[in-house]
Amino acid sequence: MKYLIALTFLCLSQSISSQPLSAMKTIDPASLKSFAPTGTLRIAINLGNPVLANEDASTKQLSGVTIDIANDIGKRVNLPVKLIPFKTAAATVDGVKSGEIDMVFVAIDPVRGADISYTPAYIQIEGAYMVKTTSALKNNEDVDVASSEIVVGKGSAYDLFLTREIKNAKLLRATSSQTVIDDFMAGNGNVAAGVKQQLESDAKRYQGLRMLPGRFMVINQAIGIPKSRENAENTSAYLSDVITQLKQSGFIAQSMQRHNIQGAKVAE
């Protein structure tokens, strides 16, 4: 008898675990209507971070981890998805505030958290410093001195972080993350700060640059939705479950591998 009970329990467990993860979570109609009031899920894509998304220069086709996640969520809630590209993370947050955006992929930050409800992080990215090879700076800890001028993308996660943490150095804000190295090489500042992959990519266009070892921060990337929407708490809980599933199933790791993402990892 005990054997039959154990066998029945085992079969039931295998049946449940074999179900598609997308079939195991639902969102209630009221929350869905608030989540996407136009009937289309309007999702902001931040092109300022190449770890998350990229745009083909010729076709304007978007690709990347965030696009994969966005399309998966659209399928789960059975709504059409409209991907809206932005040049900076700050611009995506402005879209949330204006009501034109339903969902964003941004770094978790307490300043943005005043208007945005976050899911758990899905990817962790490193923030790094780059200097010229002739610089006397050797370590991240050496940067925060009165003689340092740090070029940083305006409104980016590392701008917000450094604004809180830097005590002695001066911050020089570039228009976007993509223009940090260009501003730096044009003679602005003596340190460039940003996502390690972005700096490494941009630095290939120049000579005489080196990265300081290690990182000055870890950037936790998450999904954000407007706190002002009705049922925002329920929607955020649903999306948090989805992110947990996508991490546990290997979906995000596979997406990162498919898009050849280096130097980042799936958040724990």
NORLIN-V188405 format. One line per field, one symbol per residue. ss: DSSP state (H for helix, E for strand, - for the rest). Layout:
ss=???
This chain:
ss=-HHHHHHHHHHHHHHHH---HHH-----HHHHHHH----EEEEEEE-------EE------EE-HHHHHHHHHHHHH--EEEEEEE--HHHHHHHHHH----EEEEE----HHH-EEE----EEEEEEEEEE-------HHH------EEEEE---HHHHHHHHH----EEEEE--HHHHHHHHH-----EEEEEHHHHHHHH-----EEE-----EEEEEEEEEE-----HHHHHHHHHHHHHHHHH--HHHHHHHH------EE--
